[in-house]
Amino acid sequence: MRYWLMKSEPDAFSWADLVAKGDAGEEWDGVRNYQARNMMREMSLGDQAFFYHSQKDKAVVGICEVIAEAHPDSTTDDPRWECVDVKAVPPLPRPVTLADCKAEPRLAEMALLRQSRLSVQPVTEAEWRVICEMGGVEA
């Protein structure tokens, strides 16, 4: 299993929106960055990702699971763009803010802190465990 971080602006699609989709989940559509698209192409069924509210919240708020591997993005006819489907699994009892991540030395090399604008990012297993610990869930 691999780990990821997926960003969404809560005004466009929030953690609550994903939770409301239930087990059916939702396409992680609309990504128009080649690097982020390529990350989704690497995802496998069962991979887990932190759901990160960007813009005003700037915090990891939940965990989602990949339930469909990369396929054409239904929001465009352009065959270059693909997406995965994800469903919500547990929320984090304590959101982990960007400031929290910056203050944690064990996360100094995390992509979130180095490539802050990328909407889909890899997360190492060690980083996953640290954020889960900070957020109050078992890794």
C-alpha positions in Angstrom: 0.0 0.0 0.0 1.1 3.5 -0.8 0.2 6.8 0.9 -0.8 10.1 -0.6 -2.1 13.6 0.2 -5.0 15.0 -1.9 -5.9 18.7 -1.7 -9.3 20.2 -2.2 -10.7 23.7 -1.5 -13.5 23.1 1.0 -15.7 25.6 -0.8 -15.5 23.5 -4.0 -15.5 19.9 -2.4 -15.0 19.4 1.3 -14.4 16.4 3.6 -18.1 16.6 4.5 -19.0 16.3 0.8 -16.9 13.1 0.4 -18.3 11.6 3.6 -21.8 12.3 2.2 -21.0 10.2 -0.9 -20.6 7.1 1.4 -19.2 3.9 0.0 -19.9 5.0 -3.6 -17.2 7.6 -3.2 -16.4 10.2 -5.8 -14.1 10.9 -8.7 -11.1 13.0 -7.8 -11.7 15.0 -11.0 -10.7 18.3 -12.4 -6.9 17.9 -11.8 -5.1 19.7 -14.7 -1.5 19.3 -13.6 0.5 16.6 -15.3 2.6 15.7 -12.2 -0.6 15.4 -10.1 -2.2 13.3 -12.8 0.8 11.0 -13.0 0.6 10.5 -9.2 -3.0 9.3 -9.6 -1.9 6.9 -12.4 0.5 5.4 -9.7 -2.4 4.8 -7.2 -3.7 1.3 -6.6 -6.9 0.0 -5.0 -6.7 0.3 -1.3 -4.1 3.0 -1.2 -4.9 5.7 1.4 -4.6 9.4 1.2 -4.9 12.3 3.6 -7.8 14.7 2.6 -6.3 18.2 2.9 -8.5 21.3 3.0 -6.5 23.9 1.1 -6.9 27.7 1.0 -8.4 28.9 4.3 -8.2 25.8 6.5 -4.8 24.4 5.4 -5.2 21.2 7.3 -5.4 17.4 7.0 -8.9 16.6 8.1 -9.5 13.0 7.1 -8.4 9.9 5.3 -9.7 8.5 2.1 -9.2 5.3 0.2 -8.7 4.7 -3.5 -11.7 2.6 -4.7 -11.1 2.9 -8.5 -7.7 3.2 -10.3 -7.0 5.9 -12.9 -9.6 6.2 -15.6 -10.7 9.0 -17.9 -11.8 12.2 -16.0 -15.6 12.6 -16.7 -15.3 16.4 -16.5 -13.5 16.7 -19.8 -13.3 15.1 -23.3 -9.6 15.6 -23.4 -8.0 12.1 -23.1 -4.9 13.4 -21.4 -6.7 13.8 -18.1 -7.4 10.9 -15.7 -8.5 10.6 -12.1 -9.1 8.0 -9.4 -12.2 7.5 -7.3 -11.9 7.8 -3.5 -14.2 7.2 -0.5 -14.0 8.6 3.0 -12.7 6.4 5.8 -12.0 8.0 9.2 -11.9 11.7 9.9 -9.0 12.9 12.0 -10.2 13.6 15.5 -7.7 16.6 15.5 -7.1 18.3 12.2 -3.4 18.6 11.4 -2.7 22.1 10.1 0.1 23.2 7.8 1.6 25.1 10.7 1.6 21.9 12.7 3.4 20.1 9.9 6.0 22.9 9.6 6.6 22.8 13.3 7.2 19.0 13.3 10.9 18.2 12.5 10.0 14.6 11.4 8.0 16.2 8.5 10.8 18.5 7.2 11.1 16.7 3.9 7.4 16.2 3.3 6.2 17.1 -0.2 3.5 19.3 1.4 6.2 21.6 2.7 8.4 21.5 -0.4 5.8 21.4 -3.3 3.0 23.2 -1.6 1.0 23.9 -4.7 0.8 20.3 -6.0 -2.8 19.0 -5.5 -1.8 15.3 -5.3 1.4 14.3 -3.5 3.1 11.2 -2.3 3.5 10.7 1.5 6.1 8.3 2.9 5.1 5.7 5.4 7.0 7.5 8.1 5.2 10.8 7.3 1.9 8.9 7.3 2.5 7.6 10.8 3.5 11.0 12.1 0.4 12.8 10.8 -1.8 10.0 12.0 -0.2 10.3 15.4 -0.7 14.1 15.4 -4.3 13.7 14.2 -5.2 11.1 16.8 -5.7 8.0 14.6 -3.8 4.8 14.4 -1.6 4.5 11.3 
